[in-house]
Amino acid sequence: MTTPTTSTTTTPTTAALAEVLADVLGGTPSRYPPGTELFGSLPELDSLALVELITAVEVRFDFELDEDDITAEVFETVASLGAHVDSCTG
């Protein structure tokens, strides 16, 4: 598990996650900068959308998210999710 990050610096991973979020939740990727709070902050990110997001992230980054890593800390912000994706795929 990774420690959540509040970085607002866009990385290739957070840019790709913004595209995934736009596909799953709607809007444009610019709506989801790295500091965007996710879990519990976006009304459209309900339990069904969370499952869809997890699947889309797994497909986009070609890895399987461990069940134990589906936590509020990992899904706190786009940046924290990006850091976790990088730790799993790097």
Protein Blocks (a to p, Z undefined) as FASTA:
>chain_A
ZZddfbfbdcfklmmmmmmmmmmngpjfklmgfklcfehpamklcfklmmmmmmmmmmmn
opaddfklmcfklmmpmmlmmmmmmmmmZZ
